[in-house]
Amino acid sequence: MAYEPKNGDAAIFPNDKRGNEKAPDMRGYVLAHRDLKAGEKVELAMWKRDGSNGGFYSGKISDPRKKAESADARDSDAIPF
């Protein structure tokens, strides 16, 4: 059974330059998990993998995580009694 990429998946592989030193070192793809706007930033996480054809990186794209609200910010709205 062949691997089927899912929405949000990414992969990058070493590129065979075939004598062209200006060619990119790595090539791959990102399968968007939703419609993206030009200039919009999404997060990318990659993991090194070993495959039957050699090493590569696989990953996931996701919406940027929001920073957790600090305890001080939550307490500032509390009623002091």
GROMACS elastic network, one bead per residue, 0.5 to 0.9 nm:
[ bonds ]
;  ai    aj funct       b0    kb
    1     4     6  0.89409   500
    5     8     6  0.84409   500
    5     9     6  0.61360   500
    5    10     6  0.81007   500
    5    31     6  0.74761   500
    6     9     6  0.55787   500
    6    10     6  0.88881   500
    6    31     6  0.70760   500
    6    32     6  0.89156   500
    6    33     6  0.82194   500
    7    10     6  0.88142   500
    7    30     6  0.85433   500
    7    31     6  0.53594   500
    7    32     6  0.56673   500
    7    34     6  0.78361   500
    7    60     6  0.87927   500
    7    61     6  0.87677   500
    8    30     6  0.70787   500
    8    31     6  0.54672   500
    8    32     6  0.51908   500
    8    34     6  0.81352   500
    8    59     6  0.83556   500
    8    60     6  0.53765   500
    8    61     6  0.50229   500
    8    62     6  0.66265   500
    9    29     6  0.83872   500
    9    30     6  0.60338   500
    9    31     6  0.55071   500
    9    32     6  0.74339   500
    9    33     6  0.79351   500
    9    58     6  0.75419   500
    9    59     6  0.58205   500
    9    61     6  0.63367   500
   10    28     6  0.74488   500
   10    29     6  0.56169   500
   10    31     6  0.62175   500
   10    32     6  0.85881   500
   10    44     6  0.81754   500
   10    45     6  0.86442   500
   10    46     6  0.79064   500
   10    57     6  0.83478   500
   10    58     6  0.56857   500
   10    60     6  0.53804   500
   10    61     6  0.68303   500
   11    27     6  0.83617   500
   11    28     6  0.53282   500
   11    29     6  0.55929   500
   11    30     6  0.67130   500
   11    46     6  0.79725   500
   11    56     6  0.74800   500
   11    57     6  0.56599   500
   11    59     6  0.58939   500
   11    60     6  0.83430   500
   12    15     6  0.89651   500
   12    26     6  0.62249   500
   12    27     6  0.53614   500
   12    29     6  0.65126   500
   12    30     6  0.87814   500
   12    46     6  0.88174   500
   12    56     6  0.61287   500
   12    57     6  0.52770   500
   12    58     6  0.64124   500
   12    59     6  0.84470   500
   13    25     6  0.85413   500
   13    26     6  0.53462   500
   13    27     6  0.54410   500
   13    28     6  0.58594   500
   13    55     6  0.75330   500
   13    57     6  0.64942   500
   13    58     6  0.86833   500
   14    24     6  0.86977   500
   14    25     6  0.59783   500
   14    27     6  0.64704   500
   14    28     6  0.86426   500
   14    55     6  0.79488   500
   14    56     6  0.67904   500
   15    18     6  0.88159   500
   15    23     6  0.78723   500
   15    24     6  0.65877   500
   15    25     6  0.52799   500
   15    27     6  0.58144   500
   15    28     6  0.89073   500
   16    19     6  0.85241   500
   16    20     6  0.89365   500
   16    23     6  0.84455   500
   16    24     6  0.87967   500
   16    25     6  0.77858   500
   16    26     6  0.84681   500
   17    20     6  0.51911   500
   17    21     6  0.63684   500
   17    22     6  0.79895   500
   17    23     6  0.56574   500
   17    24     6  0.73954   500
   17    25     6  0.74049   500
   18    21     6  0.81756   500
   18    23     6  0.86671   500
   19    22     6  0.89470   500
   19    23     6  0.87629   500
   20    23     6  0.55992   500
   21    24     6  0.80594   500
   21    25     6  0.88445   500
   22    25     6  0.87502   500
   23    26     6  0.87714   500
   24    27     6  0.68651   500
   30    59     6  0.87026   500
   30    60     6  0.81520   500
   30    61     6  0.75597   500
   31    34     6  0.89728   500
   31    60     6  0.89218   500
   31    61     6  0.83168   500
   32    35     6  0.69847   500
   32    36     6  0.75405   500
   32    61     6  0.73943   500
   32    62     6  0.87738   500
   33    36     6  0.86612   500
   33    61     6  0.75357   500
   33    62     6  0.75142   500
   36    39     6  0.86059   500
   36    40     6  0.66837   500
   36    41     6  0.87823   500
   36    42     6  0.87372   500
   37    40     6  0.53995   500
   37    41     6  0.87870   500
   38    41     6  0.88043   500
   41    63     6  0.79146   500
   41    64     6  0.74562   500
   42    61     6  0.65004   500
   42    62     6  0.58047   500
   42    63     6  0.51392   500
   42    64     6  0.56760   500
   43    60     6  0.80978   500
   43    61     6  0.53893   500
   43    62     6  0.51911   500
   43    63     6  0.59603   500
   43    64     6  0.54414   500
   43    65     6  0.81741   500
   44    59     6  0.69704   500
   44    60     6  0.58308   500
   44    62     6  0.66863   500
   44    63     6  0.89898   500
   45    58     6  0.83454   500
   45    59     6  0.53085   500
   45    60     6  0.54834   500
   45    61     6  0.65456   500
   45    62     6  0.85361   500
   46    57     6  0.59815   500
   46    58     6  0.54842   500
   46    60     6  0.67588   500
   46    61     6  0.89596   500
   47    56     6  0.84512   500
   47    57     6  0.53208   500
   47    58     6  0.54701   500
   47    59     6  0.59514   500
   48    55     6  0.71549   500
   48    56     6  0.59762   500
   48    58     6  0.66412   500
   48    59     6  0.87723   500
   49    54     6  0.85200   500
   49    55     6  0.56828   500
   49    56     6  0.53860   500
   49    57     6  0.55605   500
   49    58     6  0.68319   500
   50    53     6  0.80853   500
   50    54     6  0.57926   500
   50    56     6  0.63535   500
   50    57     6  0.83748   500
   51    54     6  0.50373   500
   51    55     6  0.57213   500
   51    56     6  0.70868   500
   52    55     6  0.82145   500
   53    56     6  0.87616   500
   62    65     6  0.82456   500
   65    68     6  0.88125   500
   66    69     6  0.87395   500
   67    70     6  0.86685   500
   69    72     6  0.83780   500
   69    73     6  0.66269   500
   69    74     6  0.70577   500
   70    73     6  0.53650   500
   70    74     6  0.65610   500
   70    75     6  0.88320   500
   71    74     6  0.51462   500
   71    75     6  0.61455   500
   71    76     6  0.86825   500
   72    75     6  0.51332   500
   72    76     6  0.61681   500
   73    76     6  0.53296   500
   73    77     6  0.73945   500
   74    77     6  0.61313   500
   74    78     6  0.72711   500
   75    78     6  0.51223   500
   75    79     6  0.85169   500
   76    79     6  0.83135   500
   77    80     6  0.89230   500
   78    81     6  0.89999   500
